[in-house]
Amino acid sequence: MKKYTFTVLLLLFLSTILFGCRQSANANSDEKISVVATIFPQYDFVREIAGDNVDLTMLLPPGSESHSYEPTPQDIIKIKNCDVFICVGGSSEEWLKEIIESMDTSEMKVVYLMDMVDAVEEEIVEGMEEEHGHDDDHEDEHEEKLEYDEHVWTSPKNAKIIVQAISDMLCEVDAANASEYKKNAASYLAELDELDTAFQSVVDAGIRKTIVFGDRFPFRYFADAYGLEYYAAFPGCSTETEPSAATVAFLIDKVKAENIPVVFHIELSNEKMADAICEATGAKKLLLHSCHNISKREFERGVTYLDLMKANVEAIKEALE
């Protein structure tokens, strides 16, 4: 996180000069409350619950890689002046710590998705590459650090918990619209129940319980929820993008040995690894969308979490047939 220190401090200084003190929408009951979400899942959850009753912002630009994102002065201003700030709390948001610690949060709600559910550590499965590149001087510290998987929303079961928590929080902050938030949340939770049932039915009907990724694997919570075994090149929060020849060979052998019909890649990936595995095995390449971020075109079209996950139902069905 040291690499962020100078940038964060400078941005905080500039944002204070540019904007001054925090202004809350609650100071004027006619104004909408301001909600800032770091990434797409919680942005879309708020959109479904609150509709036009809030002023909603997503910080991560569509099409961007979250692990390389750094806040702009405008982003800092938005965070400082919002009523509700919803973030994940994972390793890709390390930049947030100094910002939050420097702010007076007594008049705003700061919500972490990873605090809403039971977070699990990232898992290194057979054939998977571990993270490289840390300094030897910090090796012991690195080994002792627990790295939790931040992709908590990939399980619809977790999504239901998160949606309910966000709804409760919005009702508390904006009591005037609480009845509408509760109504919208109830409707959305029913759709998430249907999604959960659809995934479970597909898994129950499948002839196999193994999925293979020629990519990072941000679906730990999803796999745990439905009892799936998985193989992938990297864990979900890895910053590595180039696997070793041994990893690619292992995945190719796994696909051949178990007659795996589909090799998955994630969104916004270069897909080269999945292409190589498919070329060597004859497997079909398919997208399994983690919903971490969407493309600019998808954002402009109003694509939702449910849209992406319903497409995932069909992709999983094909992979398990």
Disulfide bonds with the S-S distance in Angstrom:
none
